[in-house]
Amino acid sequence: MYFNGAAQKNGAGAGVLLMSPNDDLMPYSFILSHCCTNNEAKYLAIILGLGMAIEMGLNQLEIFGDSALVIKQLIGDFEVRKDELVPYQKEALRLQQKIPNVTLGHVPRANNSQANALAGIAASLAQFDARPERIPVCERWVVPTLEKFSREKEINLVSVYAIEEEDWRQQFLDYLEHKELPEELKARAYEGQVVLSEAHGGICGAHQAGPKLHLHVKQLGYHWLTMLRDAIELARHCTTCQFHTNYIHQPPSPLHLTVASWPFEAWGMDIIGPIIPKSSSNHQYILAAIDYFSKWAEAAAYKEVKAATVVDFLRTQIIYRCGVPRYIMTDNGTPFRNKTMDNFCEKFGIQQRTSTAYNPAANGLAEAFNKTLCKILKKTVAGNKKDWHDRLREALWAYRITF
């Protein structure tokens, strides 16, 4: 069924086009008996069409119109804000319930041209007398009047007012006498568990420990009294965290000052790999870099890492995004120590510093980031572990929003 309504200065009309599965057309044009707005005419058109479908005994009906407002309001996506449209919506929903299977869809105006023409013809033929009088219409097309809606609205207002008069101390008395909690309080407690689960292992979750998870959720704007305890319990019972947790066997050591005094001044770089198994795109290396000041990280997957690969990574991932660094820290590997790299650093005025051979701790920040990145990937990859190149961006996202 295609429908449309048209309201003009001198009259209003509604057009309905019924189409059978065999493409048999049944066009109807209605002259509306009272002046109305465009949206009211569209509602009346769909009410008339539903009434005819009920008379025909249809069990399935697909309704199409070019009015996104009317369609969305009937589906429930939009709220009816104008009081004069509420009775029309109620009548349409009431008639819609009498047909077992009804679907509504929005179509462009060009695809609804026949219903538009039917409505336009009826609106052009309609003539309203200047004298105020009510013209009776057939009973089956009657829409509930605004007076009825006004009475219902007053009744609702009275009931709402009575609820607001309830003593605010009643909920405390109910808890002390009967141990009953308000329903909204139970809903908030459930929402808290959902927030913790999503922040811990959702699409941007990094499977953080309880205290860090608590701070992360607090930064998102949530708070309840048992939030820290709930976060610790959730992380403690997470199956993925039990398999991939870290065991720290080193004693605590004193903190040292950072080597960089400005964001993106110094970067640490390292290569992760070869990674087994290879990804489905045949990648087996990750080139990673981390800023010593802000701890901002960049990473990309490659099939192989050569001097040209490192130079391209520095240019596209670091310089073009964060500016030219003052110096970079790398190991003594061949991809980092070569003529191409020396020429690139000389061109941009970058100082390249290398760590002590066979001492990964000299470039400790890069090594720590590699460990964290691999841990996040282990928790998020699929069973065959060949989609890690697709999960790399998600892992970076989780790392960047974690503190």
The 8 nearest C-alpha neighbors of each residue, nearest first, counted from 0:
[[1, 17, 62, 16, 61, 18, 63, 2],
 [2, 0, 63, 16, 64, 15, 62, 114],
 [3, 1, 15, 114, 64, 14, 44, 45],
 [2, 4, 41, 14, 114, 115, 44, 13],
 [5, 3, 41, 13, 40, 118, 12, 44],
 [4, 6, 12, 118, 37, 11, 119, 40],
 [7, 5, 11, 37, 36, 10, 122, 12],
 [8, 6, 10, 9, 11, 122, 5, 123],
 [7, 9, 10, 6, 11, 34, 122, 126],
 [10, 8, 7, 126, 127, 125, 11, 123],
 [9, 11, 125, 122, 7, 126, 8, 34],
 [12, 10, 122, 6, 31, 5, 7, 34],
 [11, 13, 122, 121, 30, 118, 31, 5],
 [14, 12, 4, 118, 44, 29, 28, 3],
 [13, 15, 118, 117, 28, 114, 3, 2],
 [16, 14, 2, 27, 114, 1, 26, 48],
 [15, 17, 26, 1, 0, 25, 114, 27],
 [18, 16, 0, 25, 24, 26, 15, 1],
 [19, 17, 24, 23, 22, 0, 25, 16],
 [18, 20, 23, 22, 21, 17, 24, 25],
 [19, 21, 22, 18, 23, 24, 17, 60],
 [20, 22, 19, 23, 18, 24, 17, 25],
 [23, 21, 19, 20, 18, 24, 17, 25],
 [22, 24, 19, 18, 21, 25, 20, 17],
 [25, 23, 18, 17, 22, 26, 19, 16],
 [26, 24, 17, 16, 18, 27, 23, 15],
 [25, 27, 16, 15, 24, 17, 28, 117],
 [28, 26, 15, 14, 16, 29, 25, 117],
 [27, 29, 14, 117, 121, 13, 118, 15],
 [30, 28, 13, 12, 121, 31, 14, 27],
 [29, 31, 12, 121, 125, 122, 32, 11],
 [32, 30, 12, 11, 33, 29, 13, 125],
 [31, 33, 134, 30, 34, 136, 135, 11],
 [34, 32, 31, 35, 127, 11, 134, 10],
 [33, 35, 10, 11, 32, 36, 31, 127],
 [36, 34, 39, 33, 40, 6, 37, 11],
 [35, 37, 39, 38, 6, 40, 34, 5],
 [36, 38, 6, 40, 39, 5, 41, 4],
 [39, 37, 41, 40, 36, 42, 69, 4],
 [40, 38, 42, 36, 41, 37, 35, 43],
 [39, 41, 4, 43, 37, 38, 42, 5],
 [42, 40, 4, 44, 38, 3, 43, 39],
 [41, 43, 39, 45, 44, 40, 87, 46],
 [44, 42, 46, 40, 41, 45, 47, 39],
 [45, 43, 13, 41, 47, 42, 46, 4],
 [44, 46, 48, 42, 47, 43, 2, 49],
 [47, 45, 43, 49, 91, 44, 48, 50],
 [48, 46, 50, 44, 45, 49, 43, 51],
 [47, 49, 45, 51, 50, 46, 15, 44],
 [50, 48, 52, 46, 51, 47, 45, 53],
 [49, 51, 47, 53, 48, 52, 46, 54],
 [50, 52, 54, 48, 53, 49, 55, 47],
 [51, 53, 49, 55, 54, 50, 57, 48],
 [54, 52, 56, 50, 55, 51, 57, 49],
 [53, 55, 51, 52, 56, 50, 57, 49],
 [56, 54, 52, 53, 57, 51, 50, 58],
 [55, 57, 53, 54, 52, 58, 98, 51],
 [56, 58, 55, 52, 59, 53, 98, 60],
 [59, 57, 99, 98, 100, 56, 60, 101],
 [60, 58, 100, 57, 101, 99, 98, 61],
 [59, 61, 101, 62, 100, 102, 58, 57],
 [60, 62, 102, 101, 0, 103, 63, 59],
 [63, 61, 103, 0, 1, 102, 104, 60],
 [64, 62, 1, 104, 105, 103, 0, 106],
 [65, 63, 105, 2, 66, 1, 106, 3],
 [64, 66, 106, 108, 107, 105, 67, 111],
 [67, 65, 68, 64, 69, 70, 105, 41],
 [66, 68, 70, 69, 71, 105, 65, 64],
 [69, 67, 71, 66, 70, 72, 77, 38],
 [68, 70, 72, 71, 66, 67, 73, 42],
 [71, 69, 67, 73, 72, 68, 74, 66],
 [72, 70, 74, 76, 77, 68, 73, 69],
 [71, 73, 77, 75, 69, 74, 70, 78],
 [74, 72, 70, 75, 71, 69, 88, 92],
 [75, 73, 71, 72, 76, 70, 103, 77],
 [74, 76, 72, 73, 77, 71, 78, 70],
 [75, 77, 71, 74, 72, 78, 73, 70],
 [78, 76, 72, 71, 75, 79, 68, 74],
 [77, 79, 72, 80, 76, 75, 71, 73],
 [80, 78, 81, 72, 85, 77, 84, 82],
 [79, 81, 78, 82, 84, 85, 83, 77],
 [82, 80, 83, 84, 79, 85, 78, 86],
 [83, 81, 85, 84, 80, 79, 86, 145],
 [82, 84, 81, 85, 145, 86, 87, 39],
 [85, 83, 87, 82, 81, 86, 88, 39],
 [84, 86, 88, 82, 87, 83, 89, 79],
 [87, 85, 89, 88, 84, 143, 90, 148],
 [86, 88, 90, 84, 85, 89, 42, 91],
 [87, 89, 91, 85, 86, 90, 92, 84],
 [90, 88, 86, 92, 87, 91, 93, 85],
 [89, 91, 93, 87, 92, 88, 86, 94],
 [90, 92, 88, 94, 46, 93, 89, 95],
 [93, 91, 95, 89, 94, 90, 88, 96],
 [94, 92, 90, 91, 95, 96, 89, 97],
 [95, 93, 91, 96, 97, 92, 90, 49],
 [94, 96, 92, 97, 93, 98, 91, 49],
 [97, 95, 94, 93, 98, 92, 99, 101],
 [98, 96, 95, 94, 99, 93, 53, 58],
 [97, 99, 96, 58, 95, 100, 101, 59],
 [100, 98, 58, 97, 59, 101, 96, 95],
 [99, 101, 59, 98, 58, 60, 102, 61],
 [100, 102, 60, 61, 59, 98, 99, 103],
 [103, 101, 61, 62, 60, 104, 100, 59],
 [104, 102, 62, 63, 61, 70, 101, 105],
 [105, 103, 63, 62, 106, 102, 70, 64],
 [104, 106, 64, 65, 63, 67, 70, 107],
 [105, 107, 65, 64, 110, 63, 108, 104],
 [108, 106, 109, 65, 110, 111, 105, 64],
 [107, 109, 111, 65, 110, 112, 106, 64],
 [108, 110, 107, 111, 112, 106, 65, 113],
 [111, 109, 108, 107, 112, 106, 65, 113],
 [112, 110, 108, 109, 113, 114, 115, 65],
 [111, 113, 115, 109, 114, 110, 116, 108],
 [114, 112, 116, 115, 111, 117, 16, 110],
 [113, 115, 14, 117, 116, 2, 3, 112],
 [116, 114, 112, 118, 113, 117, 3, 119],
 [115, 117, 119, 113, 114, 118, 112, 120],
 [118, 116, 14, 114, 28, 120, 119, 115],
 [119, 117, 14, 13, 12, 115, 121, 4],
 [118, 120, 116, 122, 117, 121, 5, 115],
 [121, 119, 123, 117, 122, 118, 116, 124],
 [122, 120, 12, 30, 124, 118, 123, 119],
 [123, 121, 12, 11, 119, 10, 125, 120],
 [122, 124, 120, 121, 125, 119, 10, 11],
 [125, 123, 121, 122, 120, 126, 30, 10],
 [124, 126, 10, 122, 123, 30, 121, 11],
 [127, 125, 10, 9, 124, 128, 123, 122],
 [126, 128, 10, 9, 129, 125, 33, 34],
 [129, 127, 130, 126, 131, 132, 9, 33],
 [128, 130, 131, 127, 132, 126, 9, 34],
 [129, 131, 128, 132, 127, 133, 134, 33],
 [132, 130, 129, 133, 128, 127, 134, 33],
 [131, 133, 130, 134, 128, 129, 33, 135],
 [134, 132, 135, 131, 33, 32, 136, 130],
 [133, 135, 32, 132, 136, 33, 131, 31],
 [136, 134, 133, 137, 32, 138, 141, 132],
 [135, 137, 138, 134, 141, 140, 32, 139],
 [136, 138, 139, 140, 141, 135, 134, 142],
 [139, 137, 141, 140, 136, 135, 142, 143],
 [138, 140, 137, 141, 50, 136, 142, 47],
 [139, 141, 138, 137, 142, 47, 136, 50],
 [142, 140, 138, 139, 143, 137, 136, 144],
 [141, 143, 144, 140, 90, 87, 86, 43],
 [144, 142, 86, 141, 145, 147, 90, 87],
 [145, 143, 146, 147, 142, 148, 86, 141],
 [144, 146, 148, 147, 149, 143, 86, 83],
 [147, 145, 149, 144, 148, 150, 143, 151],
 [148, 146, 150, 149, 145, 144, 151, 143],
 [147, 149, 145, 151, 146, 150, 152, 86],
 [150, 148, 146, 152, 147, 151, 145, 153],
 [151, 149, 153, 147, 152, 148, 146, 154],
 [152, 150, 148, 154, 149, 153, 155, 147],
 [151, 153, 149, 155, 150, 154, 148, 156],
 [154, 152, 156, 150, 155, 151, 149, 157],
 [153, 155, 151, 157, 156, 152, 150, 158],
 [156, 154, 152, 158, 157, 153, 159, 151],
 [155, 157, 153, 159, 154, 158, 160, 152],
 [156, 158, 160, 154, 155, 159, 161, 153],
 [159, 157, 161, 155, 160, 156, 154, 162],
 [160, 158, 156, 162, 161, 157, 155, 163],
 [161, 159, 157, 163, 158, 162, 156, 164],
 [160, 162, 158, 164, 159, 163, 157, 165],
 [163, 161, 159, 164, 160, 165, 158, 157],
 [162, 164, 160, 165, 161, 159, 166, 158],
 [165, 163, 161, 162, 166, 160, 167, 159],
 [166, 164, 163, 162, 167, 161, 169, 168],
 [165, 167, 168, 169, 164, 163, 170, 162],
 [168, 166, 169, 165, 170, 171, 164, 163],
 [167, 169, 166, 171, 170, 172, 165, 173],
 [168, 170, 172, 171, 167, 166, 173, 165],
 [171, 169, 173, 172, 168, 174, 167, 181],
 [172, 170, 174, 173, 169, 168, 175, 167],
 [173, 171, 169, 175, 174, 170, 176, 168],
 [174, 172, 170, 176, 171, 177, 175, 179],
 [173, 175, 178, 179, 171, 172, 177, 176],
 [176, 174, 172, 173, 178, 177, 171, 179],
 [177, 175, 173, 174, 172, 178, 179, 171],
 [176, 178, 173, 179, 174, 175, 172, 180],
 [179, 177, 174, 175, 176, 173, 180, 172],
 [180, 178, 174, 177, 173, 181, 175, 170],
 [179, 181, 174, 182, 178, 184, 185, 170],
 [182, 180, 184, 183, 185, 179, 170, 174],
 [181, 183, 185, 184, 186, 180, 187, 179],
 [182, 184, 186, 185, 181, 187, 180, 188],
 [183, 185, 187, 181, 186, 182, 188, 180],
 [186, 184, 188, 182, 183, 187, 189, 181],
 [185, 187, 183, 189, 184, 188, 190, 182],
 [186, 188, 190, 184, 189, 185, 191, 183],
 [187, 189, 185, 191, 186, 190, 184, 192],
 [190, 188, 186, 191, 192, 187, 185, 193],
 [191, 189, 187, 193, 188, 192, 186, 194],
 [190, 192, 194, 188, 189, 193, 187, 195],
 [193, 191, 195, 189, 194, 190, 196, 188],
 [192, 194, 190, 196, 191, 195, 197, 189],
 [195, 193, 191, 197, 192, 196, 198, 190],
 [194, 196, 192, 198, 193, 197, 199, 191],
 [197, 195, 199, 193, 194, 198, 200, 192],
 [196, 198, 201, 194, 199, 195, 200, 193],
 [197, 199, 204, 195, 196, 201, 200, 194],
 [200, 198, 204, 206, 196, 197, 195, 201],
 [201, 199, 204, 206, 197, 198, 196, 205],
 [202, 200, 197, 204, 203, 198, 199, 196],
 [201, 203, 204, 200, 197, 393, 198, 397],
 [204, 202, 397, 201, 396, 205, 393, 198],
 [205, 203, 200, 199, 201, 198, 397, 206],
 [204, 206, 397, 207, 375, 199, 200, 203],
 [207, 205, 199, 200, 204, 240, 208, 234],
 [208, 206, 205, 212, 211, 199, 209, 234],
 [207, 209, 211, 234, 210, 212, 206, 231],
 [208, 231, 210, 230, 212, 234, 211, 213],
 [211, 209, 213, 212, 208, 214, 231, 227],
 [212, 210, 214, 213, 209, 208, 207, 215],
 [211, 213, 215, 209, 210, 214, 207, 208],
 [212, 214, 210, 211, 216, 227, 215, 230],
 [215, 213, 217, 211, 212, 216, 218, 210],
 [214, 216, 212, 218, 217, 213, 211, 219],
 [217, 215, 219, 213, 218, 214, 221, 212],
 [216, 218, 214, 221, 219, 220, 215, 222],
 [217, 219, 215, 220, 216, 214, 221, 213],
 [220, 218, 216, 217, 221, 215, 214, 222],
 [219, 221, 218, 217, 216, 222, 215, 214],
 [222, 220, 217, 219, 216, 223, 218, 191],
 [221, 223, 217, 226, 220, 224, 216, 191],
 [224, 222, 226, 225, 221, 191, 188, 227],
 [223, 225, 226, 222, 227, 228, 229, 188],
 [226, 224, 228, 227, 223, 229, 230, 222],
 [225, 227, 229, 223, 228, 224, 230, 213],
 [228, 226, 230, 213, 229, 225, 231, 210],
 [227, 229, 231, 225, 230, 226, 232, 209],
 [228, 230, 226, 232, 227, 231, 225, 233],
 [231, 229, 209, 227, 233, 228, 232, 213],
 [209, 230, 232, 228, 234, 233, 229, 235],
 [233, 231, 235, 229, 230, 234, 228, 236],
 [232, 234, 230, 236, 235, 231, 229, 237],
 [235, 233, 237, 231, 209, 236, 232, 208],
 [234, 236, 232, 233, 237, 231, 209, 240],
 [235, 237, 233, 234, 238, 232, 241, 240],
 [238, 236, 234, 240, 239, 235, 233, 241],
 [239, 237, 241, 240, 236, 242, 235, 234],
 [240, 238, 242, 241, 237, 378, 243, 206],
 [239, 241, 243, 237, 244, 242, 238, 206],
 [242, 240, 238, 239, 244, 243, 237, 235],
 [243, 241, 239, 240, 244, 238, 378, 237],
 [244, 242, 240, 241, 239, 245, 374, 378],
 [243, 245, 240, 241, 242, 246, 239, 374],
 [246, 244, 247, 243, 374, 240, 241, 242],
 [245, 247, 248, 244, 249, 243, 241, 242],
 [246, 248, 249, 245, 250, 244, 251, 252],
 [247, 249, 246, 250, 251, 245, 252, 244],
 [250, 248, 247, 251, 252, 246, 245, 253],
 [249, 251, 252, 248, 247, 253, 246, 254],
 [252, 250, 249, 253, 254, 248, 247, 255],
 [251, 253, 250, 254, 249, 255, 248, 247],
 [254, 252, 255, 251, 250, 256, 249, 257],
 [253, 255, 252, 256, 257, 251, 258, 250],
 [256, 254, 257, 253, 258, 252, 259, 363],
 [255, 257, 258, 254, 259, 260, 253, 292],
 [256, 258, 259, 255, 292, 291, 260, 254],
 [257, 259, 256, 260, 291, 265, 292, 255],
 [260, 258, 257, 292, 261, 265, 291, 264],
 [259, 261, 292, 258, 262, 257, 264, 265],
 [260, 262, 264, 259, 292, 263, 265, 293],
 [263, 261, 292, 264, 293, 260, 290, 259],
 [264, 262, 290, 265, 324, 261, 321, 292],
 [263, 265, 324, 325, 262, 261, 259, 326],
 [264, 266, 326, 327, 263, 291, 324, 259],
 [267, 265, 290, 327, 289, 291, 328, 288],
 [266, 268, 328, 289, 365, 288, 327, 329],
 [269, 267, 288, 329, 287, 365, 328, 266],
 [268, 270, 287, 286, 365, 329, 288, 271],
 [271, 269, 286, 285, 287, 272, 284, 268],
 [272, 270, 285, 284, 286, 273, 269, 369],
 [273, 271, 274, 284, 283, 270, 285, 275],
 [272, 274, 283, 284, 275, 271, 277, 285],
 [275, 273, 272, 283, 276, 277, 284, 271],
 [276, 274, 277, 273, 283, 272, 278, 384],
 [275, 277, 274, 278, 385, 384, 283, 383],
 [276, 278, 283, 275, 281, 282, 274, 385],
 [277, 279, 385, 281, 282, 280, 386, 388],
 [278, 280, 385, 281, 386, 277, 282, 388],
 [281, 279, 278, 282, 277, 388, 302, 385],
 [282, 280, 278, 279, 277, 302, 283, 301],
 [283, 281, 302, 278, 301, 280, 277, 284],
 [282, 284, 274, 277, 273, 302, 272, 281],
 [285, 283, 272, 301, 273, 271, 300, 282],
 [286, 284, 300, 271, 299, 270, 301, 287],
 [285, 287, 270, 299, 298, 269, 271, 300],
 [286, 288, 298, 269, 268, 297, 285, 270],
 [289, 287, 268, 297, 267, 296, 298, 266],
 [288, 290, 296, 267, 266, 295, 294, 365],
 [291, 289, 266, 294, 295, 292, 263, 293],
 [290, 292, 294, 265, 266, 259, 293, 289],
 [291, 293, 262, 259, 290, 294, 261, 260],
 [292, 294, 295, 262, 290, 291, 263, 261],
 [295, 293, 290, 291, 292, 289, 296, 399],
 [296, 294, 290, 293, 289, 399, 297, 291],
 [297, 295, 289, 288, 294, 290, 298, 399],
 [296, 298, 288, 287, 289, 316, 295, 299],
 [299, 297, 287, 286, 288, 285, 296, 300],
 [298, 300, 286, 285, 301, 287, 297, 391],
 [299, 301, 285, 284, 388, 282, 286, 298],
 [302, 300, 282, 284, 303, 285, 283, 304],
 [301, 303, 282, 283, 281, 284, 304, 300],
 [304, 302, 301, 284, 305, 283, 282, 308],
 [303, 305, 308, 301, 334, 309, 306, 302],
 [306, 304, 334, 308, 307, 309, 303, 333],
 [305, 307, 334, 309, 308, 310, 339, 340],
 [306, 308, 310, 305, 309, 311, 339, 304],
 [309, 307, 305, 311, 306, 310, 304, 312],
 [308, 310, 312, 306, 311, 307, 313, 305],
 [311, 309, 307, 313, 312, 308, 314, 306],
 [310, 312, 314, 308, 309, 313, 315, 307],
 [313, 311, 309, 315, 316, 310, 314, 308],
 [314, 312, 317, 310, 311, 316, 315, 309],
 [313, 315, 318, 311, 312, 317, 316, 319],
 [316, 314, 319, 312, 313, 317, 311, 318],
 [315, 317, 312, 313, 314, 320, 319, 318],
 [316, 318, 313, 320, 321, 319, 315, 314],
 [317, 319, 322, 323, 314, 321, 320, 313],
 [320, 318, 315, 317, 322, 314, 321, 316],
 [321, 319, 317, 318, 322, 316, 315, 314],
 [322, 320, 317, 318, 319, 263, 323, 316],
 [321, 323, 318, 319, 320, 324, 317, 263],
 [322, 324, 318, 325, 321, 347, 317, 349],
 [325, 323, 264, 326, 265, 263, 322, 349],
 [324, 326, 264, 349, 265, 350, 323, 327],
 [325, 327, 350, 349, 265, 351, 324, 264],
 [326, 328, 266, 351, 265, 267, 352, 350],
 [327, 329, 267, 352, 353, 266, 268, 351],
 [330, 328, 353, 268, 267, 354, 269, 352],
 [329, 331, 353, 354, 332, 328, 269, 335],
 [332, 330, 336, 353, 335, 333, 329, 356],
 [331, 333, 335, 334, 330, 336, 329, 337],
 [332, 334, 336, 335, 337, 331, 306, 305],
 [335, 333, 306, 305, 332, 336, 304, 337],
 [336, 334, 333, 332, 337, 340, 306, 331],
 [337, 335, 333, 334, 331, 332, 340, 338],
 [338, 336, 340, 339, 335, 341, 333, 334],
 [337, 339, 341, 340, 342, 336, 306, 343],
 [340, 338, 342, 341, 337, 343, 306, 307],
 [339, 341, 343, 338, 337, 342, 344, 335],
 [340, 342, 338, 344, 343, 339, 345, 337],
 [343, 341, 345, 339, 340, 344, 346, 338],
 [342, 344, 340, 346, 345, 341, 339, 347],
 [345, 343, 349, 341, 347, 346, 342, 348],
 [344, 346, 348, 342, 343, 347, 341, 349],
 [347, 345, 343, 344, 348, 342, 349, 341],
 [348, 346, 344, 345, 349, 343, 323, 342],
 [347, 349, 345, 344, 346, 350, 325, 323],
 [350, 348, 344, 326, 325, 347, 351, 345],
 [351, 349, 326, 325, 327, 352, 348, 344],
 [352, 350, 327, 326, 328, 349, 353, 344],
 [353, 351, 328, 327, 329, 350, 354, 326],
 [352, 354, 329, 330, 328, 331, 351, 355],
 [355, 353, 330, 361, 362, 329, 356, 352],
 [354, 356, 358, 361, 357, 353, 330, 359],
 [355, 357, 358, 354, 331, 330, 359, 353],
 [356, 358, 359, 355, 354, 360, 330, 361],
 [357, 359, 356, 360, 355, 361, 354, 362],
 [360, 358, 361, 362, 357, 363, 366, 354],
 [359, 361, 363, 362, 358, 366, 364, 354],
 [360, 362, 359, 354, 363, 358, 355, 364],
 [363, 361, 360, 359, 364, 365, 354, 366],
 [362, 364, 360, 366, 361, 365, 367, 359],
 [363, 365, 367, 366, 362, 368, 267, 291],
 [366, 364, 368, 267, 367, 363, 362, 268],
 [365, 367, 363, 369, 364, 368, 370, 362],
 [368, 366, 364, 370, 369, 365, 363, 371],
 [367, 369, 371, 365, 370, 366, 372, 364],
 [370, 368, 366, 372, 367, 371, 373, 365],
 [369, 371, 367, 373, 368, 372, 374, 366],
 [372, 370, 368, 374, 373, 369, 367, 375],
 [373, 371, 369, 375, 374, 370, 368, 376],
 [374, 372, 376, 370, 375, 371, 369, 377],
 [373, 375, 371, 377, 372, 376, 370, 378],
 [376, 374, 372, 378, 377, 373, 394, 205],
 [377, 375, 373, 379, 378, 374, 380, 372],
 [378, 376, 374, 375, 379, 380, 373, 243],
 [379, 377, 375, 376, 380, 239, 374, 243],
 [378, 380, 376, 377, 375, 381, 390, 394],
 [381, 379, 384, 387, 377, 376, 378, 386],
 [382, 380, 384, 383, 386, 379, 385, 387],
 [381, 383, 384, 380, 385, 386, 379, 377],
 [382, 384, 385, 381, 386, 380, 276, 278],
 [385, 383, 381, 382, 380, 386, 387, 276],
 [386, 384, 278, 279, 383, 387, 277, 276],
 [387, 385, 389, 388, 384, 278, 380, 279],
 [386, 388, 390, 389, 385, 380, 391, 278],
 [387, 389, 391, 386, 390, 300, 278, 282],
 [390, 388, 387, 386, 391, 392, 393, 278],
 [391, 389, 387, 393, 388, 392, 394, 386],
 [390, 392, 394, 388, 393, 389, 387, 395],
 [393, 391, 395, 394, 390, 396, 389, 388],
 [394, 392, 396, 390, 395, 391, 397, 203],
 [393, 395, 391, 397, 396, 392, 375, 390],
 [396, 394, 398, 392, 393, 397, 399, 391],
 [395, 397, 393, 399, 394, 398, 392, 400],
 [396, 398, 203, 394, 205, 395, 400, 399],
 [397, 399, 395, 401, 396, 400, 394, 205],
 [400, 398, 396, 401, 397, 395, 295, 296],
 [399, 401, 397, 398, 396, 402, 203, 215],
 [402, 400, 398, 399, 397, 215, 205, 211],
 [401, 400, 215, 211, 399, 398, 214, 212]]
